[in-house]
């Protein structure tokens, strides 16, 4: 009896701790989404794709962060995909998008997603624009260094 209660408690904790895509916390309005995209983690029927439309097919572009001091003359894209919410593959990280576009300085980040039936097929892409310029500080940007008089002396 104690073992069954322990197992049930573990599953209940996993559900509340967002270790699964759909969980109990979502039913009361809490959202685990840290992305700027729509949340696919809600239980079927409570998903914003059902209540606001786009349940069958959803396509969206979401603007992301904007970088500073970079021209937007190169584009890099990195995508990840999921099939039946069981098989996921790809790398949609900023590092992969920078590498694919041969970009050193990021000017802007955008996200693109496409989904069919909320989980049958889902594609998430990170699209960055930027330049191939050096990512090291230029000579016009002052580099701060510590004052040797304020640095504690070694004993």
NORURBEL-V275599 format. One record per residue. N is the residue number from 1. PHI is phi in degrees with one decimal (none if undefined). OMEGA is omega in whole degrees, -180 to 180 (none if undefined). Layout:
<<N	PHI	OMEGA> <N	PHI	OMEGA>>
//
This chain:
<<1	none	-180> <2	-66.9	179> <3	-66.2	179> <4	-63.7	179> <5	-65.5	178> <6	-64.8	179> <7	-63.7	178> <8	-61.1	179> <9	-64.0	178> <10	-63.8	178> <11	-64.1	178> <12	-64.1	178> <13	-63.7	179> <14	-60.2	178> <15	-64.2	-180> <16	-79.3	-175> <17	-91.3	177> <18	63.6	175> <19	-83.5	178> <20	-125.7	180> <21	-65.2	179> <22	-108.0	-176> <23	-142.9	-177> <24	-67.2	-180> <25	-61.9	180> <26	-68.8	-177> <27	-72.2	179> <28	-101.5	176> <29	105.9	177> <30	-70.0	-178> <31	-128.6	179> <32	-86.2	-172> <33	-72.8	174> <34	-109.5	179> <35	-94.8	174> <36	-80.7	-178> <37	-94.6	179> <38	-63.3	-176> <39	-88.2	178> <40	-97.3	-175> <41	-85.4	-179> <42	-74.5	175> <43	-64.0	-179> <44	-52.5	-177> <45	103.9	178> <46	-104.4	-178> <47	-64.2	176> <48	-63.5	177> <49	-72.2	177> <50	-82.7	-175> <51	-77.4	-178> <52	-111.0	179> <53	99.1	178> <54	71.8	178> <55	-74.1	-178> <56	-70.3	179> <57	-136.4	180> <58	-130.9	176> <59	-137.2	-178> <60	-151.6	173> <61	-116.0	-176> <62	-123.7	178> <63	-70.6	-180> <64	-115.5	-177> <65	-69.5	177> <66	-117.4	178> <67	-84.2	-178> <68	-121.2	171> <69	70.5	179> <70	-128.9	175> <71	-81.2	-179> <72	-104.1	-179> <73	-110.3	176> <74	-128.2	178> <75	-129.7	176> <76	-127.6	-178> <77	-127.6	175> <78	-138.3	-174> <79	-125.9	169> <80	-129.2	-176> <81	-134.3	179> <82	-136.3	179> <83	-122.1	178> <84	58.0	-177> <85	55.6	-180> <86	-115.6	-177> <87	-115.5	178> <88	-127.3	179> <89	-151.5	179> <90	106.6	-180> <91	-134.2	-179> <92	-106.5	-178> <93	-80.4	176> <94	-63.0	-179> <95	-62.1	179> <96	-67.1	179> <97	-66.2	177> <98	-62.9	-179> <99	-66.5	-180> <100	-65.3	-180> <101	-97.1	-177> <102	53.4	-176> <103	-108.4	175> <104	-105.9	-180> <105	-115.4	-177> <106	-87.8	176> <107	-96.8	-179> <108	-155.9	178> <109	-124.1	176> <110	-130.4	179> <111	-121.4	176> <112	-125.4	176> <113	-138.2	179> <114	-142.8	-178> <115	-140.0	175> <116	-121.6	179> <117	52.5	173> <118	59.4	-180> <119	-165.4	179> <120	-64.6	175> <121	-143.0	178> <122	-142.4	178> <123	-123.5	178> <124	-129.2	-178> <125	-122.3	172> <126	-106.1	-179> <127	-117.8	178> <128	-118.3	173> <129	-120.0	-179> <130	-179.9	-178> <131	-131.1	-180> <132	-89.7	180> <133	-60.0	-179> <134	-64.7	179> <135	-90.3	178> <136	-84.3	-180> <137	-63.0	180> <138	-82.3	-177> <139	-71.8	-180> <140	-80.6	179> <141	-92.3	-178> <142	-68.1	177> <143	-104.4	-178> <144	-85.7	176> <145	-129.8	-178> <146	-74.0	176> <147	-74.9	-178> <148	-63.0	180> <149	-73.1	-179> <150	-94.1	-179> <151	-76.5	179> <152	-62.1	-180> <153	-82.1	178> <154	-74.3	-180> <155	-95.3	none>>
//
